[in-house]
Amino acid sequence: MSIYAIGDLHLPGHAEKPMNVFGSHWDRHFEVISEHWRRMIAPEDVVLIPGDISWAMQLEEALDDLRAIAALPGYKLLLRGNHDYWWSSLTKIRAALPDGMQVIQNDALKLDGHVFCGTRGWTLPTSQQALGAQDEKIFQRELMRLRMSLEQGKKLGEGDITVMMHYPPLLADGLATPFTEILEEYGVQRVVYGHLHGAGIKIAFEGQRNGIDYVLTSCDALGFQPKMIVEEKHL
């Protein structure tokens, strides 16, 4: 089992949302992703999708997009992004998911010795700009949810820990944040995140910090092809 990741698919969800308004490189973007996906990923692999999956406003409108993803090879783990307005009742989502998909929300999943956790995250405060009252409330809630997910992961037993977040957990300066403190406390191996596009990809940290790999996986930042996060090791 190898682990791949690609986020911010921004599928249409029955809406007229042509992504090429953000540049011609978005032309036929899901077709391009699908071509790479089928060539790279085997049925036994896991694919992490850290948010902004569909522009749909209701779950029913997102189902065609979810089915299109489900038709591709691999077992898919989904996380909510800031534009996933269709993501409401967890019970309804899990009941409606096509085979070969699961969502992570305040919990964890263990597959073949790998533990998967995650939460959406939120905008990070900086020394130049503190968060407003409402943003601070959401920020603190996301910290709590990250800890809750990692606690659930710990209950699953020993395993390599991968965390999905939608927002980046630290900025390009590499300075510690409340998110990184929790990630380090629980001995996480890697974090995949998305949310950033275009010139915005430069604001977040990529690479290894204090033993954790941080990987940006917005689909346009990856050239619209999934990124291998963990390669299967053959004994």
C-alpha positions as CSV (number, residue, x, y, z in Angstrom):
1,M,0.0,0.0,0.0
2,S,1.4,3.3,-1.1
3,I,-0.1,6.6,0.1
4,Y,-0.8,9.5,-2.3
5,A,-2.4,12.9,-1.8
6,I,-4.1,15.5,-3.9
7,G,-6.4,18.3,-2.6
8,D,-8.6,21.1,-3.8
9,L,-10.2,19.3,-6.7
10,H,-12.9,21.9,-6.9
11,L,-15.3,19.8,-8.9
12,P,-18.4,21.6,-10.2
13,G,-21.2,20.1,-8.0
14,H,-23.9,20.8,-10.6
15,A,-22.8,24.5,-10.7
16,E,-21.2,26.5,-13.5
17,K,-17.8,26.8,-11.9
18,P,-15.2,26.7,-14.7
19,M,-11.9,26.7,-12.9
20,N,-10.1,28.1,-15.9
21,V,-11.1,31.6,-14.8
22,F,-8.1,31.2,-12.6
23,G,-5.8,30.4,-15.6
24,S,-5.7,28.3,-18.6
25,H,-3.7,25.6,-16.7
26,W,-7.0,24.7,-15.1
27,D,-8.5,23.6,-18.5
28,R,-10.0,20.1,-18.2
29,H,-8.3,19.9,-14.9
30,F,-10.1,16.8,-13.5
31,E,-9.6,15.0,-16.8
32,V,-5.8,15.7,-16.4
33,I,-5.9,14.6,-12.8
34,S,-7.8,11.4,-13.7
35,E,-5.3,10.5,-16.4
36,H,-2.4,10.8,-14.0
37,W,-4.3,9.1,-11.2
38,R,-5.1,6.0,-13.3
39,R,-1.5,5.7,-14.4
40,M,0.0,6.1,-11.0
41,I,-2.3,4.6,-8.4
42,A,-3.1,0.9,-7.8
43,P,-6.4,-0.4,-6.2
44,E,-4.6,-1.2,-3.0
45,D,-3.2,2.3,-2.6
46,V,-4.6,5.1,-0.4
47,V,-5.3,8.6,-1.7
48,L,-5.8,11.5,0.7
49,I,-8.0,14.4,-0.4
50,P,-7.6,17.3,2.1
51,G,-10.6,19.4,1.3
52,D,-12.3,21.7,-1.2
53,I,-13.6,18.7,-3.0
54,S,-16.8,20.1,-4.6
55,W,-18.5,23.4,-5.2
56,A,-21.8,21.8,-4.4
57,M,-24.0,23.5,-1.8
58,Q,-26.0,20.3,-0.8
59,L,-24.9,16.7,-0.3
60,E,-27.2,15.5,-3.2
61,E,-25.4,17.9,-5.5
62,A,-22.0,16.6,-4.5
63,L,-22.8,13.0,-5.2
64,D,-21.8,13.0,-8.9
65,D,-18.5,14.5,-7.9
66,L,-18.0,11.9,-5.2
67,R,-18.9,9.1,-7.6
68,A,-16.4,10.4,-10.2
69,I,-13.6,10.3,-7.6
70,A,-14.7,6.9,-6.3
71,A,-14.5,5.5,-9.9
72,L,-10.7,6.1,-9.8
73,P,-8.3,3.5,-8.3
74,G,-7.4,3.4,-4.7
75,Y,-9.1,3.9,-1.3
76,K,-9.9,7.5,-0.8
77,L,-9.9,9.4,2.5
78,L,-11.7,12.8,2.5
79,L,-11.4,15.9,4.7
80,R,-13.6,18.9,4.7
81,G,-12.3,22.2,3.2
82,N,-13.5,25.7,3.6
83,H,-15.5,25.5,0.4
84,D,-17.2,22.2,1.0
85,Y,-20.5,23.7,1.9
86,W,-22.3,20.4,1.1
87,W,-20.5,18.8,4.1
88,S,-23.0,18.8,6.9
89,S,-24.3,15.8,8.8
90,L,-21.5,13.3,9.1
91,T,-24.1,10.4,9.5
92,K,-25.7,11.4,6.1
93,I,-22.4,11.8,4.4
94,R,-21.1,8.4,5.5
95,A,-24.4,6.8,4.5
96,A,-24.2,8.3,1.0
97,L,-20.5,7.8,0.3
98,P,-19.7,5.4,-2.6
99,D,-17.7,2.3,-1.9
100,G,-14.0,2.8,-1.4
101,M,-14.3,6.1,0.4
102,Q,-14.2,7.3,4.0
103,V,-14.2,10.7,5.7
104,I,-12.1,11.9,8.6
105,Q,-13.8,14.2,11.1
106,N,-12.9,14.3,14.8
107,D,-11.8,10.7,14.5
108,A,-9.1,8.5,13.0
109,L,-8.7,5.4,10.8
110,K,-6.0,2.7,10.7
111,L,-5.1,1.0,7.4
112,D,-2.3,-1.5,7.0
113,G,-0.3,-0.1,9.9
114,H,-0.9,3.6,9.0
115,V,-3.0,5.8,11.2
116,F,-4.8,8.7,9.5
117,C,-6.1,11.7,11.5
118,G,-7.0,15.3,10.6
119,T,-9.0,18.4,10.9
120,R,-9.7,21.4,8.7
121,G,-7.5,23.9,10.5
122,W,-7.9,27.7,10.1
123,T,-6.2,30.9,9.3
124,L,-3.0,31.3,11.4
125,P,-2.4,34.5,13.5
126,T,0.8,36.4,12.9
127,S,2.9,38.9,14.8
128,Q,1.5,41.5,12.4
129,Q,-2.1,40.5,12.5
130,A,-4.0,38.8,15.4
131,L,-7.2,36.9,14.8
132,G,-10.6,38.6,15.3
133,A,-12.9,37.2,18.0
134,Q,-14.8,34.9,15.6
135,D,-11.7,33.6,13.9
136,E,-10.1,33.0,17.3
137,K,-13.1,31.0,18.3
138,I,-12.8,28.8,15.2
139,F,-9.1,28.5,15.6
140,Q,-9.4,27.2,19.1
141,R,-12.1,24.8,18.1
142,E,-9.8,23.4,15.3
143,L,-7.0,22.9,17.8
144,M,-9.4,20.9,20.0
145,R,-10.5,18.8,17.0
146,L,-7.0,18.1,16.0
147,R,-6.2,16.8,19.5
148,M,-9.5,14.8,19.5
149,S,-8.5,13.1,16.2
150,L,-5.0,12.3,17.4
151,E,-6.4,10.9,20.6
152,Q,-8.7,8.6,18.6
153,G,-5.6,7.6,16.5
154,K,-3.7,6.7,19.7
155,K,-6.5,4.4,20.7
156,L,-6.0,2.5,17.4
157,G,-2.6,1.3,18.6
158,E,1.0,1.8,17.2
159,G,1.3,3.0,13.7
160,D,2.8,5.5,11.4
161,I,0.7,8.8,11.8
162,T,-0.3,10.9,8.8
163,V,-2.4,14.0,9.5
164,M,-4.6,15.7,6.9
165,M,-5.4,19.4,7.2
166,H,-7.0,21.8,4.8
167,Y,-5.3,25.0,5.9
168,P,-1.5,25.0,6.3
169,P,-0.5,24.4,10.0
170,L,2.6,26.7,9.8
171,L,3.9,29.5,7.7
172,A,7.0,29.8,5.5
173,D,9.0,31.3,8.4
174,G,8.8,27.9,10.1
175,L,8.0,29.3,13.5
176,A,6.0,27.1,15.8
177,T,2.2,27.4,15.9
178,P,-0.3,25.8,18.3
179,F,-1.0,23.2,15.6
180,T,2.7,22.2,15.2
181,E,3.0,21.9,19.0
182,I,0.1,19.4,19.0
183,L,1.5,17.5,16.0
184,E,4.9,17.2,17.7
185,E,3.3,16.1,21.0
186,Y,1.7,13.1,19.3
187,G,4.7,12.1,17.3
188,V,3.1,12.7,13.8
189,Q,5.3,11.6,10.9
190,R,3.8,13.8,8.2
191,V,1.1,16.4,7.4
192,V,-0.6,17.0,4.1
193,Y,-2.5,20.2,3.5
194,G,-4.0,22.2,0.6
195,H,-6.0,25.5,0.4
196,L,-3.3,27.5,-1.2
197,H,-3.1,28.4,-4.9
198,G,-0.9,30.4,-7.3
199,A,1.4,32.9,-5.6
200,G,-0.3,31.9,-2.2
201,I,1.6,28.7,-2.1
202,K,4.7,30.6,-1.0
203,I,3.2,31.6,2.3
204,A,3.3,28.2,3.9
205,F,6.1,25.9,5.0
206,E,7.1,22.8,3.0
207,G,9.7,20.3,4.1
208,Q,10.7,18.7,7.3
209,R,10.6,20.5,10.7
210,N,11.3,18.7,14.0
211,G,10.9,15.3,12.4
212,I,7.6,16.0,10.7
213,D,7.2,16.3,6.9
214,Y,4.9,19.1,5.7
215,V,3.5,18.6,2.2
216,L,1.4,21.0,0.2
217,T,-1.0,19.1,-2.0
218,S,-3.3,21.6,-3.8
219,C,-3.8,20.0,-7.2
220,D,-2.5,23.0,-9.2
221,A,0.6,23.2,-7.0
222,L,1.2,19.5,-7.9
223,G,0.7,20.0,-11.6
224,F,-2.6,18.2,-11.4
225,Q,-1.2,14.8,-10.5
226,P,-1.3,13.0,-7.2
227,K,1.8,13.1,-5.1
228,M,3.3,10.0,-3.5
229,I,3.6,10.6,0.2
230,V,4.6,7.1,1.3
231,E,6.0,4.5,-1.1
232,E,5.1,0.9,-0.5
233,K,8.0,-1.1,0.8
234,H,8.5,-4.6,-0.6
235,L,10.3,-7.0,1.7
